[in-house]
């Protein structure tokens, strides 16, 4: 984990702040609400074009990265609840997108819709209810 200095600026989106940060060979953008007091996960750390890694940025600026499903080509994190449980997806070496649940940055559970080769988990609430979407390509 690494603590970073960040800068804030106000985008056009209503009630949102953007925090940009940079680490060695990595950069990211953090979209957050006006009262960010809990951990925040997003997906936009890029080491090189076309490769995406998940990360966790705490409200105090502490950054945990990369958060990658083992063997994944890309890992995307889209949602986190107050317990620190995160959801997102990862792309395997065959190009299949799988739903991903994390109870911590190193504990992964794959959740795929039956028969789907494209499952994304996009949000999780404090009760653990997850929403997302899938495509069965039929």
Secondary structure by P-SEA (a helix, b strand, c coil): cbbbbbbbbbcccccbbbbbbccccccbbbbbccccccccccccccccccbbbbbbbccccbbbcccccccccbbbbcccccccccccccccccbbbbbbbbccccbbbbbbcccccbbbbccccccccccccccccc
